[in-house]
Amino acid sequence: ARQGLITGDNERFLRLRWEVSLSERWVRYAKGGTFRRWAGNDEWAVDWEFDGARLRHFTDDAGDLRSRPQNIQYFFTDGCSWSSNSVSAFGVRRLEHRSAFDAGGSSAFPKPGVTTTEALMGVFNTPSFGQMYSAIQPGANFREGYLQSLPFPSRLSKLDDFDAVIATCLRLQQRLQEFEITSESFGFPTPIENNGLRAFCTPLLAEKIGIQLELHDYECRIWDRVEAE
């Protein structure tokens, strides 16, 4: 588990994703946010052109470094992220492709040959793990060191279809993201026609609830298997 970047000046180095195009300069940035499991909170981009040269050499008038470019060797690697400052429950999300991460979006990475990102998400997103984490961490800070002190059933990634069930949860949450206007996946299906807003929204709401119920069913399967280990 690793703490991410502190920019020293968010207004200078961060943009909301819809303000810029993802490019060599602007890359995805996991910055924490509201409680979500599996996927989401993909609103931010960080200036990382020339391997983050502007940010890594950002100093004050006295020449002292204002930013804290820590654990940047983990940028753009496969892992999962969570909101390290939260009064809500603990929940992790998969890091988006080519993502950097913030001090407020702490991230964990699997040890090759030992476990997988899917197994990490499966364990971390169980209610029992969240309760243990909340019990040992002070206040509303889900910090990296506390997470690393908790037990982890590493055999899970070797169970039949466990990673596949996690992948299904990820896919279902990504479908739910299509209903959120700030999500990169948002897509309004069709224009509203003459039969009114209620007739337009009712099937969309039914579809969303159906996806949520299916997702919860898969989550319960994961929780049963994790807690059995």
Salt bridges, closest charged atoms under 4 A:
ASP9 OD2 - ARG12 NE 3.66
ASP47 OD2 - ARG25 NH2 3.16
ASP47 OD1 - ARG54 NH1 3.27
GLU49 OE1 - ARG54 NH2 2.87
ASP78 OD1 - ARG94 NH2 2.64
GLU118 OE2 - ARG94 NH1 2.53
ASP161 OD1 - ARG225 NH1 2.74
GLU180 OE1 - ARG36 NH2 2.70
GLU184 OE1 - ARG28 NH1 2.33
GLU207 OE2 - ARG175 NH2 3.67
ASP217 OD2 - ARG221 NH2 2.94
GLU219 OE1 - HIS216 ND1 3.77
GLU229 OE1 - ARG155 NH2 2.60
